[in-house]
Amino acid sequence: MMKIVVVGAGKVGYSLAQRLVQDEHDVYLIEKSPERIKNLENNLDVNLVQGNGSSISLLQEIGVEDIGMLIAVTDSDEVNILACMIGKAAGIPKTIARVRDNEYESNINASIRERLGIDLFINPEMVTAREIYKILKTPAALDVEDFASGAVRLAEFKIRNNLDITGIPLYSLTLPSNVLVVGIMRGGEMIIPHGKSTLEYRDNVFFLGAKDSIGEVEEWLHETSRPTQRVVIIGAGLIGRNLTLLLEKDGYDVKVIDKNLDRCEQLAAQVDRSIVIHGDGTDIDLLEAEEISDNDVIICLTDDDKLNLLVALLAKHLGVPKAFVRVGRLEYITLMEQVGIDVAFSPRLLTSGQILRLIREGENLINISTFEGSKAEAVEIEITATSSLMNQYLKDLKFPGKSLVGAVVRGNHTIVPKGDTLLLEGDHIVIFTLPEHVNALLSYVSD
């Protein structure tokens, strides 16, 4: 457990504080707005402090000597940087600043960042753009995450046209080699499967295995989705701009629609081949005139959840195969997937997940990723010489809660583990688990 100060109680700050409390940290949430403080009093089990997060006297009042980390996530880049600088000067070991200006990420190197007193810059809009980009690279997948320096991939697929594999126990299914089913999302509940578990229509299934073998899962699932090449983006805000530049650089054909003329002009000045259209994404005549049905995917990025849903459903009605939707209210994620949205994502969840990785860093924890709106987590751990797991057979280990070892990476080889798999020094293991078991799991593997 660590004493952590979060500066800024906006959407990212709230979501992050919520996750830190789940991890049993002692959280102090600093916010200038008395209205926000009042609204949070009954919603968060944290120490709420009204005031300026860059005030040295306020940090001293909280007790700066035992603060382990300061995370500044207000809406102002400058305030966040200042809060981290003052926090570091006061002796706080680790500081993280949320910044939305790409200048900081691209032009400030590690030595300058160190002199500023900031351990990590995190750009929520760029984090989100990169996540969308990564999913687009695997057309049939709903989510993708790599582990063990890219040797292992975890990919989420929806069961659609697979009646030959539904209702059959996993032990009777012949999966692609070096692949394991590690999670099943059904009716909003995450299931850690066993041999008798079955796959059912409309399940979201998590496959973990060697990166090349995960590519064979699409064929195994009879997915015939065409490669993604033509992309329509609704919204030319920071996420839309970052994503457009990433996609254009990789050769995608991108068309961006936004009602705000200034945003359109700003993006048009940054792109070479992408088309930027000043117009209303909900105008069906505009969508038809722009031949939206010829595109492979629509990505709705406005700040309005209902608008994003409406445009996505309109596009699917007109024939666009896939729809990605940005979600502000987390409770909408499951609903959107139920009405036919292929990928619903939350920038604040993605951001808090990135920050949690830094907080959880330890001697043997290499990587940790969150899935399905924090309903599951995948943890990559290295077996060190001091680990109690070294020279143990998997069948003899008693992992806490519901956890499943999905892959063991040894040198250049990825092993689908069995009960008689012996863990050796230097192995990397990837464990799929539920969030409420992560703390106990990390304690278990660290002993």
N, C-alpha and C positions, 0 to 999 in steps of 0.2 A: 504494500500500500504506500502511496506517495501523496504528499500534500501538493496540490496543483491549483494554480490561480488561472482562471479563464477571464480575459478582459473582453467584454462585449456580450450582451445577452440577446443578440439577434437570432436568426434561424440557425446559423452554424454554431454559435455559442451555446444555444439551448440544446441542440442535438448532441454536441460534444459533451456538455456537462452531464446529460442524461446517460451517455455511454460510459463516462468515467465513473459515475456513481454505481452503475452495474458492475464495474470492475473493482468496486470497493475502495476507490481512492477518496481522500479527504479533499473535497472540491470547494473552492471559494470563487464565486461568480461575481465579478465587479461590473456594474452598469451605471451609467450616468442618469438614465431616465427613471424617475420615480414611478412612472406609469408601468414601465416594463417590470420593475422590481415588484410592484404590487400584483401584477398579473401572474408572476411566477411563484408567489409565496405558497400557493397551495398545489403547485404542479411539479415542483422539483425539490428533492431532499438534499439541498446543498446549502452552504453558507452564503446568503445573498448580501452583497455589500454595495451600497449606493455611493458612487464617487468616481473619481478620475483614476483610471488604471495606470496612468503614467506618473502618479503622485508617489514620491518616495515615502512621505509620511504615512500614506494609506497602507503601503506595503509593510512598513515597520509596525503599523497598528495590527495588521494581520499576523505578523510574526515572520519576517523575511528570512530569519536565520534557518528555518527548517522547511522552506518552500523548495520543492524539488524541480518544479518546472513552471514557467509562465507561458501561456498561449494567448496571443492577442488577435482577436477575430472581429474587431469592430468594422464598420463600413469604410473607415478611413485608413489608407495605406500608411500615411504619415503618423497617425496616432499609434498604429500597431508597431511600427518601427521604433518610435520613441519609447513606448512602453517596454519593449524588449531591451532597448539600450539601457534604460534606467534599471530594469530588473536585473540585467547582467552585472551592471556596475554595483548593485546592492548585494551581489553574491549569489544570485539564483543560478544554478548549474546549467540548466537548459532553457532555451527560449525559442518560440516558434511565432512567426508573424504571418498573418494572412495578407497577401498583396495581390491586387488585381491588375496592376500595370505590368505588362510583359517586359518592360524595360529592366525591371529589377531582376527578373529571372534570366534574361539573356545577356545583360551587361555587367552584372555584379558577380565577380568570381568568389571563390571560397575564402580567399584571404581578406578581401574587403568585407565580406559578410561577417567574418570572424572579428574584425576590428569594430564593426558596428555592434557586435555582441548578439548576433542572431544565428542560431544553429540551423534553422530551416526556414526558407520562404515557402509558403504554400499558396498556390493560385487556384482557387476553386473552379474558375471557368476553364483554365487549361487542363486541370485534372479531369473535368467532365468531358472536354473535347477529346482528350486522349483515350478515355474509357470508351466513348462512342466509336472512335476510329478503330480501336482494337477489336470491338465486336463486329464491325462492318467487314473486317478482314476475314472472318469466318462466317459466311453468309447464313448458314442454317442455325448458328448458335445464338442464344439469348444473352449469354455472358461468357467471358473467357478470362482466365487468369493463368499466368505461367509461374512455375516454381523451379528450383534447382537450376538456376541460370538458363532457363528455357528448355531444359531436358524434359520436364513434366508439364502437362497442360491439364487444367480443369475446365471443362466446358459444359454449359447448361443447354439442353435441348428440350423441346416440347414434343410429346407423343401425339402425332396427328394421324398419319397414314400407315399405321403399324399394327394392324389387327393380328398379324401372324406372331407378334411377340407379346401381346397383352394377355393378362390373366395367367401367365405361365411363371412358375417360381424361378427366381434368378438362377438357382443351381441347375436348372434344366436348359437355360439359354446359353448359346455359344456366342459370346461377345468377341469383338475383334481382339487379337492377341495384345497382351500388355495393357489391358483396359479393365477398369472395375467401376461398377455403379456404387457411388458413395453416399448419395442423397436423393430423396424423392420428395418433391413439393406437391402436396395434394390437398386441395380445399383450404389453402392458407396455412397448412401445418407441414413442418419439415420432419421427414421420417429418415432416420438412419437405418438403412436396410440390413436384412440378414438373408440367408439362403432361401428362405421360404417366401420372402417378399415378392410381390408381383408389380409389373408396370401396367398402368391403366390409361385409357384414353384421356388426353388433356393433362396428364401429369407433366410437371417439369422435372427432368431427370439430370442429375449431375454425374458426368463420366470423368474419371481421373485416370491418367496413364501417360505412357510415352507420347511425346508431342506428335510424332508421325502417326502413331496408332489412333490418336484422337481424330485425325483427319479421316480415318476409315469409318468412324461412327456415323457420319452423314449418310454414307452408302448403306450401312447396316440398317439405318432407320428409314431407308428409301426416300431420303430427302432429295428432291430434284430442283431445288431453288436455283435460279440462274445466278451467275456471279454478279456481285454488286458493282456497278460501274456508274450508273446515273443516279444522282442524289438530289432531292429537293429539300432545302432547309427553310423552315418558316421562322423568321426572327434573326435579325442581324445584330443582336447584342454581342456581349463579350464572348459567350460560348459559341454563337454562330460564326463570329469572325475567326476565332481560333480554329474551329473545326473546318471552316471553308479553306483556310490556308493550309492546314494539314492535308486535306483531301486533294486540293489542287496540286500540291507538291508531289503527291503519289499518283497523279494521272487520272483522278476521278473527274467525271463531268458533273459540275455542281451548278445548281440554280438556286438563288436565295431570294425570298420574297419578304418584304417588310413594309409596314405602313409609314414608318418614320423616314422622311427624306434625308435628314442629316446622317442617320445610320447608313442608309444606302450609299450615299455619296462617299462616306468614310471608307466603307468596305470596297466600293468600286475602285477607289484609288490604290488599294492594296493588292488587287488580284490582276492576273494576266488573262486567263481564259474563262474564269467563272462568270456567270451571268447574274447580275443583281437587278431585281425588279422592284420598283416602288409600287406597291399595291396591297390589297387586302387578301390575306390568305384564306379567308372564309368565303370569298366571292367565287361561287362555283363556275361562273362564266369565265373568270380569269384563269381558274385552274384548268378548265377545258381548253381555253385559248392557248395556254402554255403546254398543252398536250401532256398533262401530268401523268396520265396512264402509261406513258412510255418510260417512266422512271422506275428504278428498282426499289427505292425506299424513300419515304418521307420522314423528316426529323423535325418535330415541332418543339420549339425552344422558347416560346414566349413566357412571360411571368404568370399567365392566366391558365390554370389547370383545365378549366372547362373549355376554353378556346382551343387549347392544344388537343383535347380529346375530340372536339367537334371537327377540326380540320383533319385530324388523322382518320377519323371514321369517314369523312367525305372523300378523302383520297383513296381509301380502301374500296369504297363504293364505286369510285371511278376506275378502279383496276390496279392501283399501286399494290404490289405484293406485300410489302412490309412497312410497318409504322413504328417509329420510336417517339416517345413522349416524355418531355420533362415534367416532373411532378413536384409541387411544392408541399402539398399536404400528404404525408406519408400514408395515411389511411386510404388514399385513393389508388395506391399501387396495385393492390390485389384486385380492386374493382376494375381498373383499366385492363388488366390482363384477362379478366373474365369476359369483357365485352369485345375482345378481339385485338387489342393492342399487343404488338409483339414484344416490345421492350419498353418498360416504364422505369425511369431512373430519377434519383434525387441527387442534385449537386451537393446538398449539405451532407447527405449520408456518405457520398464518395469522399468528401473533404474530411469529415470526422474519421472515416476509416483510415485515410492516409496518416492523419495525426496520431491515431492510436498505434500505428505500426512503430513510430518513433518511441512512444511512451513504453511500449512493451518490449523494446529491444533488450536482450539479455545476452548472456555468454553463448547460449546455444540456439536462441530463437533467430531464425534467418528471415522469415517472411510470415505475414499473416494477412488474410484477405477476408472480406465480408461479402455475403451473398443474400439475395432476396430480401432487401430491406432489413438487414441484421438478423435474419432468421437462421443463418448458419455461418460458420467460419472455417476456413482452411488454414492450418498452421504448419509451417515448414521448420523442422528442427534438425540440428546437426548432432550426431552422436559423438561426444567428445571423450577424451581419456578419463575424465572424472565423472562421466554420466553413469547413473545406476542402470541405464538401459543397455550399456555395452555388454556384449557377449550373452545377451538374454534372447530366448526364443519368444516370438510374439505371443504364442499361446500361454506363456507363463506371466505375461504382463497384465495388470489390472488397471486399465485406464479408467479414470473417474467418469461417471455419467455415460452418456451415449456418445461414443467416439469410435471412428473407424480409420485404421491405417490404410490408406489407399495406394501408396507407392513408396518404394525404397529405391533411392538412387545411390549406386555404388560405382564410383569412377565414371565411366561412360555408359554404364548399363542401368536401365530402369527395370526394376523387378516388381511384378504384381505380387504382393506379399501373401503368404499363407501362414498357418499356425506354426509350421516348423521353420519359418524364416529366421535366421540368426542375425541379430543386429551387431555390426562391427564398427570399430572406431572410424570416423570419417563418413559414415553413411549419412545421407539426408533422408528423413522420412517426412511424408506429408499426411497429416491427420485431418479428417473432416469431422466436425463436431458442432454442437449447439452452443450458442453464446454463453448460456448460463454455466457451462462446464469449462470454459476457457481458462479461468483463473486456476481452478483445481488441476487442470491438465498441465498448465505451465509449471505449477508447483511440483507436480508428480515427476515430470521429465527433467526438472532441475535438481532434484534431490540426488 
